[in-house]
Amino acid sequence: MSEGLERGLELFDVVWEWSLDVEGLFDEFDGALVESLFDDGAVEVEDDELHVSYIHGIGIYKSVAGCICGMFVGVDLAWSRGNESGVAVLSDGDPVRVENAGFAVSDEDILDIIPDETKLVAVDAPLVVPNDEGQRPAEDELRPVYHEYNAGPYPANRNWLEKMCGEVRGENFVDVLRDEGFEHNPHVDHSVEKGVLEVYPHPAMVALFELDTVIPYKDKQGRSKQDQVDGLRRFHTLLGEETRLVKSSLPDFTVSAEDTKAALKRFEDILDGVLSAYIAWFLWHNSDRVRVFGSQAGGYITSPTLPKHT
């Protein structure tokens, strides 16, 4: 059991037993963790005494000791080594909290961020690429479904990835996770202690945010920097308003057209990491909204389904 989980369970027990006054609670435990209980409505104060809302009792158990239900990780994996990957960690609960969001370069750096209690890792990168040219069946299947939303996938093949990146990094990253006990399975399997699968943020954001078209937040030829900034801001806003995420737990976000392309790319990566982690959480809790495009042998993308396709 991790130190974080032990402290979460201890805090839960203390609050549930009403054995500390407000000042004592802040003295004993991390202030941000305590404040999150009040923000979520789980704990209230009356006459300087703590009171636990029975309505939110299960919410406390999940959000404070969220590791009991699992942690969910999103990795916006850089296709080339030496570049940064955006990584985010969510704790299970109602609502869901972003516990960590940042950047990592090496596989070892990414592993350092992934908690022991992780149930599912969602990776935004091709994890199975058997085809030398063209695209995978996964792209063939996904494109017609999301074409009208401008959320079709990029073609993935070994020749292009090895030429541009020197390797198919997603495949190698999966091997690293396997060595850590993760099972690679495109289908969400609750019987698996911890799993890893491939996701793609563009169709997922269309499905989760119920958009008419994908958000234009990427640097793209013909797209102005201001349009990209507006897209990044909208992406950040929707993560806080159209999901079960605690808005205050999202990464701090200040972006402008005066930022460099490199700075805007970092914003892209961290938002993709958070969304990928949320996709993992959503798929885990909504088995009726899961679709696998392609297959594990031929390459796949696991995605939330569009609401009208449920």
C-alpha positions as CSV (number, residue, x, y, z in Angstrom):
1,M,0.0,0.0,0.0
2,S,1.4,3.4,-1.0
3,E,2.0,6.2,1.5
4,G,-0.6,8.3,-0.3
5,L,-3.2,5.6,0.1
6,E,-2.4,5.1,3.8
7,R,-2.8,8.8,4.5
8,G,-6.0,8.9,2.5
9,L,-7.5,6.0,4.5
10,E,-6.3,7.6,7.7
11,L,-7.9,10.9,6.8
12,F,-11.1,9.2,5.9
13,D,-11.3,7.4,9.2
14,V,-10.5,10.6,11.1
15,V,-13.2,12.6,9.4
16,W,-15.7,9.8,9.6
17,E,-15.2,9.5,13.3
18,W,-15.4,13.3,13.7
19,S,-12.4,13.0,16.0
20,L,-10.6,16.3,15.0
21,D,-11.8,19.8,15.0
22,V,-11.2,21.9,11.9
23,E,-7.9,23.4,13.0
24,G,-6.6,20.0,14.0
25,L,-7.5,18.5,10.6
26,F,-5.5,21.1,8.8
27,D,-2.6,20.7,11.2
28,E,-2.6,16.9,10.7
29,F,-3.1,16.6,7.0
30,D,-2.2,18.2,3.7
31,G,-4.2,21.4,3.3
32,A,-5.1,20.9,-0.3
33,L,-6.4,17.4,0.4
34,V,-8.5,18.7,3.3
35,E,-9.8,21.7,1.2
36,S,-10.9,19.3,-1.6
37,L,-13.3,17.6,0.9
38,F,-15.0,20.9,1.6
39,D,-15.0,21.9,-2.1
40,D,-16.7,18.6,-2.9
41,G,-19.3,19.1,-0.2
42,A,-18.2,16.0,1.6
43,V,-17.4,17.8,4.9
44,E,-19.2,20.7,6.5
45,V,-18.4,22.7,9.5
46,E,-21.0,23.7,12.2
47,D,-20.0,25.4,15.4
48,D,-16.4,24.6,14.7
49,E,-17.2,20.9,14.5
50,L,-16.7,18.6,11.5
51,H,-19.8,16.9,10.0
52,V,-19.7,14.3,7.3
53,S,-22.5,14.4,4.8
54,Y,-24.0,10.9,4.5
55,I,-25.0,11.7,0.9
56,H,-21.3,12.2,0.1
57,G,-20.0,9.4,2.3
58,I,-19.2,7.1,-0.6
59,G,-17.7,10.1,-2.4
60,I,-15.3,10.7,0.4
61,Y,-14.2,7.1,0.4
62,K,-13.6,7.3,-3.3
63,S,-12.0,10.7,-3.6
64,V,-9.9,10.7,-0.4
65,A,-9.0,7.0,-0.5
66,G,-9.5,7.0,-4.3
67,C,-6.8,4.4,-4.8
68,I,-9.2,1.8,-3.5
69,C,-11.1,2.1,-6.7
70,G,-7.9,2.7,-8.7
71,M,-5.9,5.4,-10.4
72,F,-6.2,6.2,-14.1
73,V,-3.2,7.4,-16.2
74,G,-3.1,9.1,-19.6
75,V,0.1,9.4,-21.6
76,D,0.4,11.6,-24.6
77,L,3.4,9.6,-25.8
78,A,6.1,11.5,-27.8
79,W,6.7,9.4,-30.9
80,S,10.5,10.3,-30.7
81,R,12.7,9.8,-27.7
82,G,14.1,13.0,-26.4
83,N,10.8,14.8,-26.7
84,E,8.5,15.4,-23.8
85,S,5.4,13.3,-23.2
86,G,2.4,14.7,-21.4
87,V,1.3,12.5,-18.4
88,A,-1.7,12.8,-16.2
89,V,-3.0,10.8,-13.2
90,L,-6.6,10.8,-12.0
91,S,-8.0,9.3,-8.8
92,D,-11.3,7.5,-9.0
93,G,-14.2,9.1,-7.3
94,D,-17.3,11.2,-7.9
95,P,-16.2,13.7,-9.0
96,V,-12.8,12.7,-10.4
97,R,-9.6,14.6,-9.4
98,V,-6.4,15.3,-11.4
99,E,-3.8,14.2,-8.9
100,N,-0.7,14.9,-11.1
101,A,-0.1,16.4,-14.5
102,G,3.3,17.0,-16.0
103,F,6.0,16.0,-18.5
104,A,8.4,13.1,-18.8
105,V,11.0,12.3,-21.4
106,S,12.3,8.7,-20.9
107,D,10.2,5.6,-20.3
108,E,11.6,5.5,-16.8
109,D,10.4,9.1,-16.1
110,I,6.9,8.1,-17.2
111,L,7.0,5.0,-15.0
112,D,8.0,7.2,-12.0
113,I,4.7,9.1,-12.4
114,I,2.5,6.1,-12.7
115,P,1.1,5.1,-9.2
116,D,1.2,1.6,-7.9
117,E,-2.6,1.6,-7.7
118,T,-3.1,2.3,-11.4
119,K,-5.9,0.3,-12.9
120,L,-5.6,1.5,-16.5
121,V,-3.2,3.4,-18.6
122,A,-4.5,5.1,-21.8
123,V,-1.8,5.9,-24.4
124,D,-2.2,8.4,-27.2
125,A,0.1,6.7,-29.7
126,P,0.0,3.7,-32.0
127,L,0.7,0.6,-29.8
128,V,0.4,-2.1,-32.5
129,V,1.6,-1.3,-36.0
130,P,2.1,-4.5,-38.1
131,N,1.7,-2.9,-41.5
132,D,4.8,-1.5,-43.3
133,E,2.8,0.9,-45.5
134,G,-0.6,2.6,-45.7
135,Q,-2.7,2.5,-42.6
136,R,-4.1,0.1,-40.1
137,P,-7.6,-1.4,-40.3
138,A,-8.3,0.7,-37.1
139,E,-7.9,3.9,-39.1
140,D,-10.1,2.5,-41.9
141,E,-12.9,1.7,-39.5
142,L,-12.7,4.9,-37.4
143,R,-12.4,7.4,-40.2
144,P,-16.0,7.1,-41.7
145,V,-17.5,7.3,-38.3
146,Y,-15.8,10.5,-37.3
147,H,-15.1,12.1,-40.8
148,E,-18.0,14.5,-40.5
149,Y,-16.5,15.8,-37.2
150,N,-13.1,16.4,-38.7
151,A,-11.8,13.8,-36.1
152,G,-10.4,11.2,-38.4
153,P,-7.1,9.6,-37.4
154,Y,-3.7,9.9,-39.0
155,P,-2.4,6.8,-40.9
156,A,0.1,4.7,-39.0
157,N,2.7,2.5,-40.6
158,R,6.1,1.1,-39.7
159,N,8.0,2.6,-42.6
160,W,6.9,6.2,-41.8
161,L,7.3,5.8,-38.0
162,E,10.8,4.2,-38.2
163,K,11.9,6.8,-40.8
164,M,10.7,9.8,-38.8
165,C,11.2,8.5,-35.2
166,G,13.7,5.7,-35.5
167,E,11.3,3.2,-34.0
168,V,7.6,2.4,-33.3
169,R,7.9,3.8,-29.8
170,G,4.4,2.8,-28.7
171,E,5.2,-0.9,-29.2
172,N,8.4,-0.5,-27.2
173,F,6.6,1.4,-24.4
174,V,4.0,-1.4,-24.1
175,D,6.9,-3.8,-23.6
176,V,8.2,-1.6,-20.8
177,L,4.7,-1.6,-19.2
178,R,4.4,-5.4,-19.5
179,D,7.6,-5.7,-17.6
180,E,5.8,-3.7,-14.8
181,G,2.9,-6.1,-14.8
182,F,0.5,-4.3,-17.1
183,E,-1.6,-6.4,-19.5
184,H,-2.1,-5.0,-23.0
185,N,-5.7,-5.4,-24.0
186,P,-7.8,-3.1,-26.2
187,H,-10.9,-4.3,-24.3
188,V,-11.6,-2.9,-20.8
189,D,-11.3,-5.9,-18.5
190,H,-12.1,-5.4,-14.9
191,S,-10.6,-8.7,-13.9
192,V,-7.2,-7.5,-15.0
193,E,-5.2,-6.0,-12.1
194,K,-3.8,-3.2,-14.3
195,G,-4.1,-2.7,-18.1
196,V,-2.9,-0.6,-20.9
197,L,-4.6,0.4,-24.2
198,E,-4.4,2.8,-27.1
199,V,-6.7,5.8,-27.3
200,Y,-7.0,8.8,-29.6
201,P,-8.2,12.2,-28.1
202,H,-9.9,13.6,-31.2
203,P,-12.8,11.2,-31.6
204,A,-13.0,10.9,-27.8
205,M,-13.5,14.6,-27.3
206,V,-16.2,14.7,-30.0
207,A,-18.0,11.8,-28.1
208,L,-17.5,13.0,-24.6
209,F,-18.1,16.7,-25.2
210,E,-20.9,16.1,-27.8
211,L,-19.2,18.4,-30.3
212,D,-20.2,19.1,-33.9
213,T,-16.5,19.2,-34.9
214,V,-13.2,18.5,-33.2
215,I,-11.6,21.5,-31.3
216,P,-8.9,23.2,-33.4
217,Y,-6.2,23.3,-30.8
218,K,-3.3,21.8,-32.7
219,D,-0.7,23.7,-34.6
220,K,-1.7,23.2,-38.2
221,Q,-0.8,24.7,-41.6
222,G,-3.2,27.5,-42.3
223,R,-4.3,27.9,-38.7
224,S,-3.4,31.1,-37.0
225,K,-1.8,31.1,-33.6
226,Q,-4.7,33.0,-32.1
227,D,-7.1,30.3,-33.4
228,Q,-5.0,27.7,-31.8
229,V,-4.9,29.6,-28.5
230,D,-8.7,29.9,-28.6
231,G,-8.9,26.1,-29.2
232,L,-6.6,25.4,-26.3
233,R,-8.7,27.6,-24.0
234,R,-11.9,25.9,-25.1
235,F,-10.4,22.5,-24.6
236,H,-9.4,23.4,-21.1
237,T,-12.8,24.9,-20.3
238,L,-14.7,21.8,-21.6
239,L,-12.5,19.5,-19.5
240,G,-13.8,21.4,-16.5
241,E,-17.4,21.7,-17.6
242,E,-18.3,18.7,-19.6
243,T,-16.7,15.9,-17.6
244,R,-16.7,14.6,-14.0
245,L,-13.4,16.2,-13.4
246,V,-13.0,18.6,-10.5
247,K,-12.4,21.9,-12.3
248,S,-10.1,23.2,-9.6
249,S,-7.8,20.2,-9.9
250,L,-7.0,20.8,-13.6
251,P,-3.5,22.1,-14.4
252,D,-3.1,25.9,-14.2
253,F,-3.7,27.3,-17.6
254,T,-2.6,30.7,-19.0
255,V,-2.0,30.8,-22.7
256,S,-1.8,33.6,-25.2
257,A,-0.8,34.2,-28.9
258,E,2.4,35.7,-27.6
259,D,3.6,32.3,-26.4
260,T,6.1,30.4,-28.6
261,K,5.1,27.4,-30.6
262,A,7.1,25.2,-28.2
263,A,5.1,26.6,-25.3
264,L,1.8,26.0,-27.0
265,K,2.9,22.5,-27.9
266,R,3.4,21.8,-24.2
267,F,-0.2,23.0,-23.5
268,E,-1.4,20.6,-26.2
269,D,0.5,17.7,-24.7
270,I,-0.7,18.2,-21.1
271,L,-4.3,18.6,-22.2
272,D,-4.0,15.4,-24.3
273,G,-2.6,13.7,-21.3
274,V,-5.4,14.7,-19.0
275,L,-8.0,13.8,-21.6
276,S,-6.4,10.4,-22.2
277,A,-6.5,9.7,-18.5
278,Y,-10.2,10.7,-18.4
279,I,-10.9,8.4,-21.4
280,A,-9.4,5.6,-19.3
281,W,-11.6,6.5,-16.4
282,F,-14.7,6.9,-18.6
283,L,-14.2,3.5,-20.4
284,W,-13.7,1.8,-17.1
285,H,-17.0,3.0,-15.7
286,N,-19.1,3.0,-18.9
287,S,-18.9,-0.4,-20.6
288,D,-21.8,0.4,-22.8
289,R,-19.9,3.3,-24.3
290,V,-16.8,1.4,-25.4
291,R,-15.9,0.6,-29.0
292,V,-12.7,-1.0,-30.3
293,F,-11.8,0.0,-33.9
294,G,-9.5,-2.7,-35.4
295,S,-8.0,-5.5,-33.5
296,Q,-5.1,-6.2,-31.2
297,A,-3.3,-8.2,-33.9
298,G,-3.8,-5.6,-36.7
299,G,-3.7,-2.5,-34.6
300,Y,-6.6,-0.8,-32.8
301,I,-8.0,2.4,-31.2
302,T,-10.3,2.1,-28.2
303,S,-12.7,5.0,-27.9
304,P,-15.9,6.2,-26.2
305,T,-18.8,5.8,-28.6
306,L,-20.8,8.8,-29.9
307,P,-24.0,9.3,-27.8
308,K,-26.2,8.5,-30.7
309,H,-24.4,5.2,-31.3
310,T,-25.0,3.9,-27.7
